Amino acid sequence: MSDTAQVKSSLPEMNGKRSRTIFRKLFVPVVIIAAWILITELELVKPRVIPPAENMWEALLGIYKLLPGAILTTLTMTLGGFAIGTAFGTMMGLIMAYSRAVREFFGTLFDFLRPVPVFALIPLFILWFGIGRAPQIALIAMGTSVVLGVTTLEAIRNVPSIYVRAALTLGANRQHIYRTVIVPYIIPHLIGAIRVAAAASWGLDVAAEFMGSQQGLGYLIIIQQIYLRTAGIILLVIVYSILAVITDTLIAMLEARVTRWTERRAGIGVVASIVGSA
């Protein structure tokens, strides 16, 4: 059989597999939407609890002029706090893992602050920094930095000792080992933590905007809550979800380029053969 014939014979199988994949991905969302429409049409619950579809459209018409400015404000705060927190948390993890003295000086403080709920610090941030953009970005940065700091430190601790010993055998010094062995090994772990921190930063933004913000998506949620507009709240939550999905997709695309040398990206190895490559 020629190559052309083999390709043609495999097309139906590929199309069928693609159709099954699309069906599985859309099945649950379609069921949820159908159940929502059925519940609202039969008036099984009050519209204030689950609003009908026409209420969602009315809510969109009521706030669509405010959405561009609110999205821009929220993006500025969220991405700014996320970038600061990611850089600071990763740097602190690297420094604490590299220097025992730094770890002894700041390790206790870091372990003390790590389990503290970030939302509990909102009153203190208002007292210390007042109401404005700075405390909101600081709150997001703090929550993000904790995730990256812990992940970086633990990833370095879990580097297989055989890699370090092999580098020592080849004459590498401490700085070379850190640069050529440690950092490349922990990159996949860090990118996974960055995706988690990026998702968390959107939730932190909502809490940050509750600190007296006069702009942003969180502020619009507060307004919708005051007037008991459930449809508006759900609509703004959907906007947050879309922004979070876009952010995660961009980071995943970056991950695919940065970590394409790993077994997970190459689609080989024992784990990939069992659970499939992503």
Secondary structure, DSSP 8 states (H G I E B T S, - for coil): --HHHHHHHHHHHHHHHHHHHHHHHHHHHHHHHHHHHHHHHTT-S-TTTS--HHHHHHHHHHHTTTHHHHHHHHHHHHHHHHHHHHHHHHHHHHHHHH-HHHHHHHHHHHHHHTTS-GGGGHHHHHHHH-SSHHHHHHHHHHHHHHHHHHHHHHHHHTS-HHHHHHHHHTT--HHHHIIIIIHHHHHHHHHHHHHHHHHHHHHHHHHHHTTT-SSSHHHHHHHHHHTT-HHHHHHHHHHHHHHHHHHHHHHHHHHHHHTTTSHHHHT-SHHHHHH---
